[in-house]
């Protein structure tokens, strides 16, 4: 029993010792693991601290390099600044030297000026003394002359001033003549250049218009049918159309005569239709005339629209377009008025473009400037006044109205567009072949030019040459001097402008002739 107890106790003790040993082993293992973990943590911390220290060291190195670069840049800037300051100091030194030299020169100049002022004061005193002596001498001479001439001082002064006025008038006339020639030469050169370019930009053909129209017939028997029994057909025709039918011995044709181009054309077309139809009687004449008048109204409107389209003029009243179309059947000195108006429009546009003005407004003024010629056969008044009234009625621009009213002399011009219209009108009318003039009127104009020149004192002879474009006047050299000729020429030109109707311009040339005759016996 004791054995078992001892054995059990021994087993307990052995078990306890074994358990203690196991616990001690476990404790030793845990301690080794903890020591290893601690060592690993220490190694990791050391590595991290070393890396952080290296990174911080690297940042310090970069900062140091950046600071070194900044220091180098500052040093370079400082060096450049020092160089600039040195250059500026050198420039300032050079400028100081220049200023010192200039100051020295100014001092010398001031001294020289002071010396000159002193000399001038001395000379001024001498001049005053001389002036006083001259005045005294003049007074003495004037008194002596007054005593000799028996004139008072005021009378002598008046006579002297009159003599001076006469001398100055001659000098002024010479100066005016010289300047006038220069201005006229320059103005003519510029004007010719502008007009030449305008004419080059627009060149139109010209056809002579007449006051008659010819209708061809198939045979001469038709003349008898047109005349009718006891002339009733021809009387009805002439009464209805307002024209004259000229039936002569010319074979196979009848001439329609009328000063109104529209009536003449209506009559011509009516006669052509009657001849083609063959039925010629008063009732048929009125029927054909009515139809032709309706067709003519449409044709006139179409002609006006075509003219406005050709000139690129828009916004015209339909009545103005009809009036433009009527101009196609109107002629002036043989020139078709509608073609003349279109040509004036293009010329005015070209000149306005050259001068930097409103070319469209100038073209509108040129196209409508003769619109009154469509009315002057039916209403009292001149074509400029009738045209201006019509344009004003249809609310055209005031400058367009003024161009129609004042493109001929006698009315006030409101601006440059009226002047351009008048110039273009003169160019279109005066160019060779544009117009024809009857002999009687032509000779009367030449005679009028010569009579105007012969009315002046000192004029011996006057000749109108070059178809009235130039007037040559021969002056008596003993009556007028050279200095007076420009004034006489201007006076003659002014009278021609106001008293004579002429196309283009008239050049007045004065020729002074002096003859000395001696007879040997």
Secondary structure in CASP SS format (residue, H / E / C, confidence):
PFRMAT SS
TARGET T0000
AUTHOR 0000-0000-0000
METHOD secondary structure of the structure
MODEL  1
X C 1.00
X H 1.00
X H 1.00
X H 1.00
X H 1.00
X H 1.00
X H 1.00
X H 1.00
X H 1.00
X H 1.00
X H 1.00
X H 1.00
X H 1.00
X H 1.00
X H 1.00
X H 1.00
X H 1.00
X H 1.00
X H 1.00
X H 1.00
X H 1.00
X H 1.00
X H 1.00
X H 1.00
X H 1.00
X H 1.00
X H 1.00
X H 1.00
X H 1.00
X H 1.00
X H 1.00
X H 1.00
X H 1.00
X H 1.00
X H 1.00
X H 1.00
X H 1.00
X H 1.00
X H 1.00
X H 1.00
X H 1.00
X H 1.00
X H 1.00
X H 1.00
X H 1.00
X H 1.00
X H 1.00
X H 1.00
X H 1.00
X H 1.00
X H 1.00
X H 1.00
X H 1.00
X H 1.00
X H 1.00
X H 1.00
X H 1.00
X H 1.00
X H 1.00
X H 1.00
X H 1.00
X H 1.00
X H 1.00
X H 1.00
X H 1.00
X H 1.00
X H 1.00
X H 1.00
X H 1.00
X H 1.00
X H 1.00
X H 1.00
X H 1.00
X H 1.00
X H 1.00
X H 1.00
X H 1.00
X H 1.00
X H 1.00
X H 1.00
X H 1.00
X H 1.00
X H 1.00
X H 1.00
X H 1.00
X H 1.00
X H 1.00
X H 1.00
X H 1.00
X H 1.00
X H 1.00
X H 1.00
X H 1.00
X H 1.00
X H 1.00
X H 1.00
X H 1.00
X H 1.00
X H 1.00
X H 1.00
X H 1.00
X H 1.00
X H 1.00
X H 1.00
X H 1.00
X H 1.00
X H 1.00
X H 1.00
X H 1.00
X H 1.00
X H 1.00
X H 1.00
X H 1.00
X H 1.00
X H 1.00
X H 1.00
X H 1.00
X H 1.00
X H 1.00
X H 1.00
X H 1.00
X H 1.00
X H 1.00
X H 1.00
X H 1.00
X H 1.00
X H 1.00
X H 1.00
X H 1.00
X H 1.00
X H 1.00
X H 1.00
X H 1.00
X H 1.00
X H 1.00
X H 1.00
X H 1.00
X H 1.00
X H 1.00
X H 1.00
X H 1.00
X H 1.00
X H 1.00
X H 1.00
X H 1.00
X H 1.00
X H 1.00
X H 1.00
X H 1.00
X C 1.00
X C 1.00
X C 1.00
X H 1.00
X H 1.00
X H 1.00
X H 1.00
X H 1.00
X H 1.00
X H 1.00
X H 1.00
X H 1.00
X H 1.00
X H 1.00
X H 1.00
X H 1.00
X H 1.00
X H 1.00
X H 1.00
X H 1.00
X H 1.00
X H 1.00
X H 1.00
X H 1.00
X H 1.00
X H 1.00
X H 1.00
X H 1.00
X H 1.00
X H 1.00
X H 1.00
X H 1.00
X H 1.00
X H 1.00
X H 1.00
X H 1.00
X H 1.00
X H 1.00
X H 1.00
X H 1.00
X H 1.00
X H 1.00
X H 1.00
X H 1.00
X H 1.00
X H 1.00
X H 1.00
X H 1.00
X H 1.00
X H 1.00
X H 1.00
X H 1.00
X C 1.00
X C 1.00
X C 1.00
X C 1.00
X C 1.00
X C 1.00
X E 1.00
X C 1.00
X C 1.00
X C 1.00
X E 1.00
X E 1.00
X E 1.00
X E 1.00
X E 1.00
X C 1.00
X C 1.00
X C 1.00
X C 1.00
X H 1.00
X H 1.00
X H 1.00
X H 1.00
X H 1.00
X H 1.00
X H 1.00
X C 1.00
X H 1.00
X H 1.00
X H 1.00
X H 1.00
X H 1.00
X H 1.00
X H 1.00
X H 1.00
X H 1.00
X H 1.00
X H 1.00
X H 1.00
X H 1.00
X C 1.00
X C 1.00
X E 1.00
X E 1.00
X E 1.00
X C 1.00
X C 1.00
X C 1.00
X C 1.00
X C 1.00
X C 1.00
X E 1.00
X E 1.00
X E 1.00
X E 1.00
X E 1.00
X C 1.00
X C 1.00
X C 1.00
X H 1.00
X H 1.00
X H 1.00
X H 1.00
X H 1.00
X H 1.00
X H 1.00
X H 1.00
X H 1.00
X H 1.00
X H 1.00
X H 1.00
X H 1.00
X H 1.00
X H 1.00
X H 1.00
X H 1.00
X C 1.00
X C 1.00
X C 1.00
X C 1.00
X H 1.00
X H 1.00
X H 1.00
X H 1.00
X H 1.00
X H 1.00
X H 1.00
X H 1.00
X H 1.00
X H 1.00
X H 1.00
X H 1.00
X H 1.00
X H 1.00
X H 1.00
X H 1.00
X H 1.00
X H 1.00
X H 1.00
X H 1.00
X H 1.00
X H 1.00
X H 1.00
X H 1.00
X H 1.00
X H 1.00
X H 1.00
X H 1.00
X H 1.00
X C 1.00
X C 1.00
X C 1.00
X C 1.00
X C 1.00
X C 1.00
X C 1.00
X H 1.00
X H 1.00
X H 1.00
X H 1.00
X H 1.00
X H 1.00
X H 1.00
X H 1.00
X H 1.00
X H 1.00
X H 1.00
X H 1.00
X C 1.00
X E 1.00
X E 1.00
X C 1.00
X C 1.00
X E 1.00
X E 1.00
X H 1.00
X H 1.00
X H 1.00
X H 1.00
X H 1.00
X H 1.00
X H 1.00
X H 1.00
X H 1.00
X H 1.00
X H 1.00
X H 1.00
X H 1.00
X H 1.00
X H 1.00
X H 1.00
X H 1.00
X H 1.00
X H 1.00
X C 1.00
X C 1.00
X C 1.00
X H 1.00
X H 1.00
X H 1.00
X H 1.00
X H 1.00
X H 1.00
X H 1.00
X H 1.00
X H 1.00
X H 1.00
X C 1.00
X C 1.00
X H 1.00
X H 1.00
X H 1.00
X H 1.00
X C 1.00
X C 1.00
X C 1.00
X C 1.00
X C 1.00
X C 1.00
X C 1.00
X C 1.00
X H 1.00
X H 1.00
X H 1.00
X H 1.00
X H 1.00
X H 1.00
X H 1.00
X H 1.00
X H 1.00
X H 1.00
X H 1.00
X C 1.00
X C 1.00
X C 1.00
X C 1.00
X H 1.00
X H 1.00
X H 1.00
X H 1.00
X H 1.00
X H 1.00
X H 1.00
X H 1.00
X H 1.00
X C 1.00
X C 1.00
X C 1.00
X C 1.00
X C 1.00
X C 1.00
X C 1.00
X C 1.00
X C 1.00
X H 1.00
X H 1.00
X H 1.00
X H 1.00
X H 1.00
X H 1.00
X H 1.00
X H 1.00
X H 1.00
X H 1.00
X H 1.00
X H 1.00
X H 1.00
X H 1.00
X H 1.00
X C 1.00
X C 1.00
X C 1.00
X C 1.00
X C 1.00
X C 1.00
X C 1.00
X C 1.00
X H 1.00
X H 1.00
X H 1.00
X H 1.00
X H 1.00
X H 1.00
X H 1.00
X H 1.00
X H 1.00
X H 1.00
X H 1.00
X H 1.00
X H 1.00
X H 1.00
X H 1.00
X H 1.00
X C 1.00
X C 1.00
X C 1.00
X C 1.00
X E 1.00
X E 1.00
X E 1.00
X E 1.00
X E 1.00
X E 1.00
X E 1.00
X C 1.00
X C 1.00
X C 1.00
X C 1.00
X E 1.00
X E 1.00
X E 1.00
X E 1.00
X E 1.00
X E 1.00
X E 1.00
X C 1.00
X C 1.00
X C 1.00
X C 1.00
X C 1.00
X H 1.00
X H 1.00
X H 1.00
X H 1.00
X H 1.00
X H 1.00
X H 1.00
X H 1.00
X H 1.00
X H 1.00
X H 1.00
X H 1.00
X H 1.00
X H 1.00
X H 1.00
X H 1.00
X H 1.00
X H 1.00
X C 1.00
X C 1.00
X C 1.00
X C 1.00
X C 1.00
X C 1.00
X C 1.00
X E 1.00
X E 1.00
X E 1.00
X E 1.00
X E 1.00
X E 1.00
X E 1.00
X C 1.00
X C 1.00
X C 1.00
X C 1.00
X C 1.00
X C 1.00
X C 1.00
X C 1.00
END
